[in-house]
Amino acid sequence: MRLVVRYSIVCFVIVGMAIMFCGCFIQDFNKNARMANYGANASPATKPPRVLIKPQESTSQTSNHHTASYATFTPDSDIIKELLRQQEEWSSTPYVSGGVKKNGADCSGFVMNVFEESFGVNLPRVTTVQMEQGENLGGKHISYSKLKAGDLVFFKTGRGATGYHVGIYLQDGDFLHLSTKGGAKIANLSSSYWKPKLKRAVRYPLR
């Protein structure tokens, strides 16, 4: 009998402790759940804010400036790219004094046409006026470091007031011009032919 009573007391104690433990556990869980906003009645205002991660912008986009609708450039590479495109279009143009079209043009007509079509800049028709109206960058001893793509370079290649030739600077001493032998060609200011004939470099605003 005593054994049964003791066993009942032990069971009662164990059950009581288990109830207390479960109660404490449930109370702590509810407290933690409220703190973590897991409760069913949690207000949206107290929920943790969502962190939005902005996707990285793609750097693979490239720009194409091979149109005649723009008048402003920033990097020289865009100007060079456009001038090389024009070289292809004028590669078979014969040199015709007084001409301004792809079926026949002279050096100043070529330059005038390219500037209008590619950059939206209206240049004078005559070489000497193109040379006088642009911003003077220097004479025959000008440093190439002062030149930018799109600058005009002028040469004294003939006699008299009209004996001038004009080209469009690219980079590293190279310039584009309509050759008297026909076709748009690239030459270099340091060549034995062009270096002593360089007269002036001028700039018209393209940027």
Secondary structure, DSSP 8 states (H G I E B T S, - for coil): -HHHHHHHHHHHHHHHHHHHHHHHHHHHHHHHHHHTT-STT--GGGS-----------S-------SSS-----SHHHHHHHHHHHHHHTTT--B-TT-EETTEE-HHHHHHHHIIIII-----SSHHHHHHHSEEEE-TT--GGG--TT-EEEEE-SSSTT-EEEEEE-STTEEEEE-TTSSEEEEETTSTTTGGGEEEEEE----
